[in-house]
Amino acid sequence: MKDARKLEAEGPADPWRSCSRGPLREGIITVNKDWFGGAGLLEWDPERVSAFRKTAMSFLLENFPNGQLRYASAHVDEEAYHIHFVVAVWTEKPSANRGHQILLQASENPLIKSYEHAQDLAGEAFETIGITRGERRAEARRQARAEGKPLPEKRQHVPPSKWRAGERLKAQAEKKRILGDAQDEAKAAVENGRDLAKATVKKSRKRAVKEARVRKQRTARETAKMIRRRDAAEAEAVQKEKAADAANALKRKFVAEVGALEPRVKGYEARAEEAAEKYRAETAARKAEEEERARVIQERQQAEQVLNAAKAEKSDLAAQLRQMVQHRGQEEKAAAEARAARLTEEKRLQEAEEKVRLKAAEAEIITDAIETGLDLLADGALQWQEASADQQAGLSWGATAPDTKGARAETLKEIRPAMPMVTRIAQLVAQTVKRVLAKERQKLKQDADYVRALRQKWEPEDDARLSGISRGEPGNG
């Protein structure tokens, strides 16, 4: 009795059995991009994508039965096709004090209890389409530890932000390497021009001195001829000097070209940064579009479930009608024995048939109203309006609502039989959109903080150049 009074004082208990990672589990099923045919949607083999999706869903439904699988969504925004899924594992626990309990305990599922076991089962399931299990690294580490051998290097997951930072460092190093190579090539060209000019001048001078000495040793009879040859040598020396001047001009040209390369390389850097920013924006937009598509598909499935339930109810009513008609036929066979009883029974049957027809008509009206309400929500004619200072929460007209008052009244008349259900669906849609937008705003804030932290590390000239580009000033590459 003491324990009972204590439990009554504590009140209802949380059904979640506390653990380090929360009551739900999220997982990803994927394979190396080369198995699909390459990196990205355009290079994938559609048949392999379809086979992977069917095998993955069969594996999830088989290993997370009885409603444990709560969510599954295929994504195509990465290099390899992959499926995100979420599971909630319920278990029943008898207790001496609390009695029979139903708890959320993820470790009750053998795949979550042992991830190595999950990988083994996945390897067996996907072997039918040519995918085998990966390396058993954890088992190899345990065996090495037991044998006293050096442990194999443990692979670490690299977050996307860290990977992008590494790629940016590689791009900057590649930029510096290209700029250095260009500068080295320019310097080599200048040095070659300088050496060529020196060698040309030196060679021409040696040749002129040699020819002058030969001319002095010749006889007087060849004086006139020697004078002409001297003039020719002097003309040749002038040409060589011109060649040296041309080599010096070529050197100056190379130096000017090297100076012109520097702003061009800076322009390449700015365009690379703009391309990276554009790629990040397109990736975020594609991801948001995929999440929005998954949300719409889930809402459509919920609406189809409601519609199927209404159709099932209609089918049951029709079956009841057929049974009553059969019963009336049996009663008609016994009309000769009890005419008065038959008349009474026929009257009762007619009343029952009328009720059944009324119920069937009412079910059809509700079904049509639900379909009309879902169409209005999907088209944006109706939407959920949160409570404000001057207005209560409830349905309101959207951007595509009918223009005239009469048309709106006619629309409300069509969906009035299913108004509570349509209102609940609209509220669920609004709440889902609100959660998605909150996540996107948080991601945008993180990106803005990241960019702000980067700008604090920039040099003053880099910050000034980015500000000039933002203002649209010319001369910024």
Secondary structure as the mmCIF struct_conf table of DSSP 4:
data_model
#
loop_
_struct_conf.conf_type_id
_struct_conf.id
_struct_conf.beg_label_comp_id
_struct_conf.beg_label_asym_id
_struct_conf.beg_label_seq_id
_struct_conf.end_label_comp_id
_struct_conf.end_label_asym_id
_struct_conf.end_label_seq_id
HELX_RH_AL_P HELX_RH_AL_P1 LYS A 2 GLU A 10
BEND BEND1 PRO A 12 PRO A 12
HELX_LH_PP_P HELX_LH_PP_P1 ALA A 13 ASP A 14
BEND BEND2 PRO A 15 PRO A 15
STRN STRN1 TRP A 16 TRP A 16
TURN_TY1_P TURN_TY1_P1 SER A 20 ARG A 21
BEND BEND3 PRO A 23 PRO A 23
STRN STRN2 LEU A 24 THR A 30
HELX_RH_AL_P HELX_RH_AL_P2 LYS A 33 PHE A 36
TURN_TY1_P TURN_TY1_P2 GLY A 37 GLY A 37
BEND BEND4 GLY A 38 GLY A 40
HELX_RH_3T_P HELX_RH_3T_P1 LEU A 41 GLU A 43
BEND BEND5 TRP A 44 TRP A 44
HELX_RH_AL_P HELX_RH_AL_P3 PRO A 46 ASN A 63
BEND BEND6 PHE A 64 PHE A 64
TURN_TY1_P TURN_TY1_P3 PRO A 65 GLN A 68
STRN STRN3 LEU A 69 HIS A 75
BEND BEND7 ASP A 77 ALA A 80
STRN STRN4 HIS A 82 ALA A 88
STRN STRN5 TRP A 90 SER A 95
TURN_TY1_P TURN_TY1_P4 ALA A 96 ARG A 98
STRN STRN6 GLY A 99 LEU A 104
HELX_RH_3T_P HELX_RH_3T_P2 ALA A 106 GLU A 108
BEND BEND8 ASN A 109 ASN A 109
HELX_RH_AL_P HELX_RH_AL_P4 PRO A 110 LYS A 113
HELX_RH_AL_P HELX_RH_AL_P5 TYR A 115 PHE A 126
HELX_RH_3T_P HELX_RH_3T_P3 GLU A 127 ILE A 129
TURN_TY1_P TURN_TY1_P5 GLY A 130 GLY A 130
HELX_RH_AL_P HELX_RH_AL_P6 ARG A 137 GLU A 147
TURN_TY1_P TURN_TY1_P6 GLY A 148 GLY A 148
HELX_LH_PP_P HELX_LH_PP_P2 LYS A 149 ARG A 155
HELX_RH_AL_P HELX_RH_AL_P7 PRO A 160 GLN A 217
BEND BEND9 ARG A 218 ARG A 218
HELX_RH_3T_P HELX_RH_3T_P4 ALA A 220 GLU A 222
HELX_RH_AL_P HELX_RH_AL_P8 THR A 223 LYS A 333
TURN_TY1_P TURN_TY1_P7 ALA A 334 GLU A 337
HELX_RH_AL_P HELX_RH_AL_P9 ARG A 339 ASP A 379
TURN_TY1_P TURN_TY1_P8 GLY A 380 GLY A 380
BEND BEND10 ALA A 381 ALA A 381
STRN STRN7 LEU A 382 GLN A 385
BEND BEND11 ALA A 389 GLN A 391
BEND BEND12 ALA A 393 ALA A 393
STRN STRN8 GLY A 394 TRP A 397
TURN_TY1_P TURN_TY1_P9 ALA A 399 THR A 400
BEND BEND13 ALA A 401 ALA A 401
BEND BEND14 ASP A 403 THR A 404
HELX_RH_AL_P HELX_RH_AL_P10 LYS A 405 ILE A 415
HELX_RH_3T_P HELX_RH_3T_P5 ARG A 416 ALA A 418
HELX_RH_AL_P HELX_RH_AL_P11 MET A 419 LYS A 457
BEND BEND15 TRP A 458 TRP A 458
HELX_RH_AL_P HELX_RH_AL_P12 PRO A 460 ARG A 471
TURN_TY1_P TURN_TY1_P10 GLY A 472 GLY A 472
BEND BEND16 PRO A 474 GLY A 475
#
